[in-house]
Structure formats: structure tokens, C-alpha cells
Amino acid sequence: MLKKYYLIVFVLLFNSLPLHASVKYIDIKAEGRALSLHAAVNNALLSAVAQVHGKTIESERVSLSMEVSVTTKNDDAYLASEGYLELIKEKTKGAVSSYQIVSKEETTNGNWRVVVVAKIAQYKRSKRSNRMRLAILPFKGDTAFVINNDKYTLAKAQSNVAQKLSEHLVQTRKFAILDRTFSKQIDNELASVSAVNTHKDEIAKLGQKLVADFLLVGTIESLYYKTTTKKMRSSDRTYQIGNGSFRVSYKIIEVATQQTVFSDTKEVKITHSDLKDIDKSNSGNILNKMSSKLGKSLTFDIQNQIFPLAIVSYSNGQVVLSQGGKTVSKGDKYKVYKSGKKLYDPYTKEYLGKEEEYCCDVTITRVTSKQSYAQLSNEIMVFPKDVPPKTYILRELIKKKKIKKVKIIKKDNNDDDW
């Protein structure tokens, strides 16, 4: 008759994003006690696994029960056999690669004490996995949206928003994005990784899936675009104008406390001139353009609350900013504020942020994949050569003034006033 013992190990959830990490194996010495020799061996292996995976790492800890079925055999040959080792590998999902019994003894009260040295798989995460983890949940909304008489389902709008928002957030290099729009496909992928015949290295990765620090949830309140054809008064020629809007309400929730960090409503407007670089006859292109503009605007707001743009170095009127990529553009102009002492709510003692004082403006002159360069202007205080970390923050994007085109009317040379 088979007896069943349960190994309860703490494992980390596996992140399906490509983190370019590796698996290494650690020799762990552990002790186990039980009424039978094989049960004592199992308890020792449990202790060895827990030493590697049982540490609390932020909010990533989760319990996973793994059942190990063994016979009542107590002989050394069986416990050291390849068959038993393969059973252990299978039931621990590859966490135990191999083990040796260092010592064993039967105590006077009939219990067994066992010491083993086990080789335990450990998934070494890359530095990128230490970024703030943000899960983008599908935005709620109406059942359909219309762009130039073409109807789009909520699912299509959801996927576009998630994709473009993910692209811009990743560009900040501050977030590890967990897109939950296609959770079914992700679950299927994880199920295949956890199959019995999967290589133990892949199984070890399954134990490292990251959970989110923050959740981004929202509602699509309006999404439309309409193109209108008009006729010129002076001739039979026609021209097109268009306008649309993409409006969402959203909030960022901290998973650990379940509190809303901040919430807001964001609306981006699109005109015919905004679409000059795409084929406007394809409504799908228009939706992509609108989603991208919304994603960039949302990214700026989210980052500004959690990881605002900061000046990291200064030299001869030029500064280097903490990020580049698609989230910033050459010619963008920002107001810069110097952060000061910490502020707290006098009643709740809740941290409110830091005191901020206007410092200057910066105009971005060059953008690279990881940083950007800007020129200082309107300085009202002396800028230090050695910039303290997270002290000079870019808070406001200064809108560019539109230059009105003036139509010049040429006078006729035969004018009587000449």
C-alpha cells in the first residue's frame, strides 16, 4: 500500500517575459526526522528545498503543495536507487536534482533521523526582473466602438490599448509589464511548462513567475473617429477633415495594500493632421495611432507618479535625463522642480511626498535608447555640478505654442495707389 506525504515548498511565480536568466544548482545540507526512514528522507529534502525557495521575497511568495508517493521500503538500496531519485525529481518538479544520504540513525523511541546533501535548482533572475512589476488588466467599456463607420469590439480596443501602453511603459525601463489581456494563452503556456516530461531547468523557471506590485485597471469611456468630406466654396474641389477622441478613466492599485495609489481620467484628441503619416483609408491604422497617442500620454502620467523623469548629470548648461526611448521626443520642453524635505499628513501621518520648488526649464535636444540630453533655460537657482539622485524632477510638459499661418496677399503691380 502506498503512503502519501506532502512536501510544502515556497516557490516564486514564473514570469512569462523573457528575462534572460539562468538556472544554477546549490548543494544544501539538511536534516529530517520521521517515524520511517523514507519519510525522514522526504522531510530532509523538504528542508533543503525550503532553504533555497522558502525565503520571503516581497509579495512573490506563494505555497505550492507537491505530493510525493513512496513505498514503505526502508532499505538503503531503494532510497539510493535511480528509480526513487527520478520519482523525487518528478514530484518536486525538478527542484531536487540529486541527493545523498550522509547519515541516518534510528532513535530509541523508534524515530529516524536523516542528514542529506541535496542539489537544489535555483533560478537566478536578471536585474530586469527587479523592476517595478505592473500588470495591465483589460479595460472595461461598451461592446463596440466606431471609427469611420467601421465597428470595433471591446476586445479589439482592449488589445490595442494594452499593446501600445505596454510598448511605452517598457521604454521607460522602470517597469516589468505583465499583460493580462491574453491570460488564457499565458495559462496554456505555463501548463505546458509544468508537464511531467518537461526539462527540469524549465520547471525551475516555472517556480519563478513574478506577481505584480501594481495593477492598472480602467474603463474606456469613449472611442470614435469620423472623417467628413467637404466641398470648397470657390470650386468643385473637395477636401477631408476628421476628428476623434479616445477617453479612459483609470487607476493604479498597489497589490500589497490594495489601496489606490492614484486615479485620473485621460483624453487624447485626434485630428486629420495627426494622421498624415498613415493610410487614413484603413480604420485599423487610425485605431493604432489613437491607441499609441493614448499610451504615451498615460505612460507619462503613470511614470510621473511613480518614477518621474529626473536629471542625473549636469555639464555646461546641458543635462542628462534618466530615460530615453519613445517616451520622450526631441524638442519636448519640461518644467523642472527641486525636491526637498518629506511631507506627512498631520492627521493620518501618511507620507504625502516631498516639497518641490521650481528650478528651471529643459528642452530635449537628443534622445538615445536609455537616456536623453537637454538644454537648461530660465534658471532661477544655481545648478550644482554634482547632481544629487532623484532631486531635480521633470514634472510638467510645456505645450508648444501653435504658430498661426498668415496668408500674404500680393498687390497687383497695376494698383492705382502705386
Residue pairs with C-beta under 8 A, 6 or more apart in sequence:
1 72
2 69
2 70
2 71
3 39
3 69
3 70
3 71
3 72
4 67
4 68
4 69
5 39
5 42
5 67
5 68
5 69
5 70
6 65
6 66
6 67
6 68
7 42
7 45
7 46
7 49
7 65
7 66
7 67
7 68
7 91
7 92
8 46
8 63
8 64
8 65
8 66
9 46
9 49
9 50
9 53
9 54
9 63
9 64
9 66
9 92
9 95
10 50
10 53
10 54
10 55
10 56
10 61
10 62
10 63
10 64
11 53
11 62
11 64
11 95
11 207
11 208
12 53
12 57
12 60
12 61
12 62
12 123
12 207
12 208
12 209
12 210
13 60
13 62
13 207
13 208
13 209
13 210
13 211
14 190
14 193
14 205
14 206
14 207
14 208
14 209
14 210
15 129
15 176
15 178
15 208
15 209
15 210
16 186
16 189
16 190
16 209
17 176
17 177
17 178
17 210
19 125
19 126
19 128
19 129
20 126
20 128
21 123
21 124
21 125
21 126
21 129
21 205
21 208
22 123
22 124
23 121
23 122
23 123
23 124
23 201
23 204
23 205
24 121
24 122
24 124
25 97
25 119
25 120
25 121
25 122
26 52
26 119
26 120
26 122
27 117
27 118
27 119
27 120
28 48
28 51
28 52
28 117
28 118
28 119
28 120
29 48
29 102
29 115
29 116
29 117
30 44
30 45
30 47
30 48
30 51
30 115
30 116
30 118
31 44
31 47
31 113
31 114
31 115
31 116
32 39
32 40
32 41
32 42
32 43
32 44
32 45
32 46
32 47
32 113
32 114
32 116
33 40
33 43
33 111
33 112
33 113
33 114
34 40
34 42
34 43
34 111
34 112
35 110
35 111
35 112
36 72
36 74
36 112
37 74
37 79
37 104
37 106
37 112
37 114
38 70
38 71
38 72
38 73
38 74
38 79
39 70
39 112
40 104
40 111
40 112
40 113
40 114
41 79
41 101
41 114
41 116
42 68
42 70
43 114
44 114
44 115
44 116
44 118
45 88
45 92
45 96
45 99
45 116
45 118
48 96
48 99
48 116
48 118
48 120
49 92
49 95
49 96
49 118
49 120
51 120
52 95
52 120
52 122
53 95
53 120
53 122
53 207
58 213
59 211
59 213
59 255
59 256
60 210
60 211
62 211
64 207
66 91
66 92
66 93
67 91
68 87
68 88
68 91
68 92
69 87
69 91
70 84
70 87
71 78
73 79
76 101
78 84
79 101
80 100
80 101
85 98
85 99
88 96
88 99
89 96
89 97
89 200
90 196
93 194
93 200
93 203
93 206
93 207
94 121
94 198
94 199
94 200
94 201
94 202
94 203
94 204
95 120
95 121
95 203
95 204
95 207
96 118
96 119
96 120
96 121
97 118
97 119
97 120
97 121
97 200
98 118
98 119
99 116
99 117
99 118
99 119
100 116
100 117
100 118
101 114
101 115
101 116
102 115
102 116
102 117
103 114
103 115
104 112
104 113
104 114
104 115
105 112
105 113
106 112
107 113
121 200
121 201
121 203
121 204
122 204
123 204
123 205
123 207
123 208
125 208
128 176
129 176
129 210
131 173
131 174
131 175
131 176
132 174
132 175
132 176
132 213
132 214
132 306
132 307
133 175
133 176
133 178
133 210
133 211
133 212
133 213
133 214
134 169
134 175
134 176
134 177
134 178
134 212
134 213
134 214
134 215
134 216
134 302
135 177
135 178
135 179
135 180
135 212
135 214
135 215
135 216
136 162
136 165
136 166
136 177
136 178
136 179
136 180
136 181
136 216
137 180
137 215
137 216
137 217
138 158
138 162
138 180
138 181
139 157
139 158
139 161
139 162
139 217
139 218
139 219
139 220
139 248
139 250
140 154
140 218
140 219
140 220
141 154
141 157
141 158
141 219
141 220
141 221
141 223
142 154
142 220
143 153
143 154
144 151
144 152
144 153
144 154
145 151
145 152
145 154
145 157
145 220
145 223
145 224
146 152
146 224
147 223
147 224
147 225
147 244
147 283
147 286
147 287
148 225
148 226
148 227
148 283
148 286
150 283
152 223
152 283
152 287
154 220
156 287
157 220
157 223
157 287
157 291
158 181
158 220
159 181
159 182
160 287
160 288
160 291
161 220
161 248
161 291
161 294
161 295
162 179
162 181
163 179
163 291
164 288
164 291
164 292
164 294
164 295
164 296
165 216
165 291
165 294
165 295
165 298
165 299
166 177
166 179
166 295
167 292
167 295
167 326
168 292
168 295
168 296
168 298
168 299
168 326
168 327
169 175
169 177
169 295
169 299
169 302
169 303
170 177
171 299
171 323
171 325
171 326
171 327
172 299
172 303
172 307
172 323
172 325
172 327
173 323
173 325
173 370
174 303
174 306
174 307
174 323
175 307
176 210
178 210
178 212
180 186
190 206
190 209
192 198
193 202
193 203
193 205
193 206
194 203
194 206
211 255
212 255
213 254
213 255
213 256
214 252
214 253
214 254
214 255
214 261
214 306
215 252
215 253
215 255
216 250
216 251
216 252
216 302
217 250
217 251
217 253
218 248
218 249
218 250
218 251
219 248
219 249
219 250
220 246
220 247
220 248
221 247
221 248
221 249
221 265
222 245
222 246
222 247
222 267
223 244
223 245
223 246
223 247
223 290
224 244
224 245
225 242
225 243
225 244
225 245
225 270
225 283
225 286
225 287
225 290
226 242
226 243
226 244
227 240
227 241
227 242
227 272
227 280
228 240
228 241
228 242
229 238
229 239
229 240
230 238
230 239
230 240
230 241
231 237
231 238
232 238
232 239
240 272
240 280
241 271
241 272
242 270
242 271
242 272
242 275
242 280
243 269
243 270
243 271
243 272
244 269
244 270
244 286
244 290
245 267
245 268
245 269
245 270
246 267
246 268
246 270
246 290
246 291
246 293
246 294
247 265
247 266
247 267
247 268
248 265
248 266
248 267
248 294
248 298
249 263
249 264
249 265
249 266
250 263
250 264
250 265
250 266
250 298
251 260
251 261
251 262
251 263
251 264
252 260
252 261
252 262
252 263
252 302
252 305
252 306
253 259
253 260
253 261
254 260
254 261
261 305
261 306
262 305
264 301
266 294
266 297
266 298
266 301
268 290
268 293
268 294
268 297
270 286
270 289
270 290
270 293
272 280
274 289
274 293
275 285
275 286
275 289
278 285
278 286
278 288
278 289
279 285
280 286
296 326
296 327
299 327
300 327
300 397
303 309
303 327
304 395
308 393
308 394
308 395
309 321
309 322
309 323
309 328
309 334
309 393
309 394
310 321
310 322
310 389
310 390
310 391
310 392
310 393
310 394
311 319
311 320
311 321
311 322
311 336
311 362
311 387
311 391
311 392
311 394
312 319
312 320
312 321
312 322
312 371
312 387
312 389
313 319
313 320
313 387
314 320
314 383
314 384
314 385
314 387
315 385
317 375
317 376
318 365
318 373
318 374
318 375
318 376
319 362
319 373
319 374
319 375
319 376
319 383
319 387
319 392
320 371
320 372
320 373
320 374
321 328
321 362
321 364
321 371
321 372
321 373
321 374
321 394
322 371
323 370
323 371
323 372
324 367
324 368
324 369
324 370
324 371
324 372
325 367
325 369
325 370
328 364
328 367
328 372
329 364
329 367
330 364
330 365
330 366
330 367
331 363
331 364
331 400
332 363
332 364
332 397
333 361
333 362
333 363
333 364
333 397
333 398
333 400
334 361
334 362
334 364
334 374
334 394
334 395
334 396
334 397
334 398
335 358
335 361
335 394
335 395
335 396
335 398
336 358
336 359
336 360
336 361
336 362
336 392
336 393
336 394
336 395
337 356
337 357
337 358
337 359
337 392
337 393
337 395
338 356
338 357
338 358
338 359
338 381
338 391
338 392
338 393
339 354
339 355
339 356
339 390
339 391
339 392
339 393
340 354
340 355
340 356
340 357
341 354
341 355
342 351
342 353
342 354
342 355
343 351
343 352
343 353
343 354
343 355
344 350
344 351
344 352
345 351
345 352
356 393
356 395
357 381
358 380
359 379
359 380
359 381
359 383
359 392
360 376
360 377
360 378
360 379
360 380
360 381
360 383
361 376
361 377
361 378
361 398
362 374
362 375
362 376
362 377
362 394
363 374
363 375
363 377
364 372
364 373
364 374
365 373
365 374
365 375
366 372
366 373
367 373
376 383
383 392
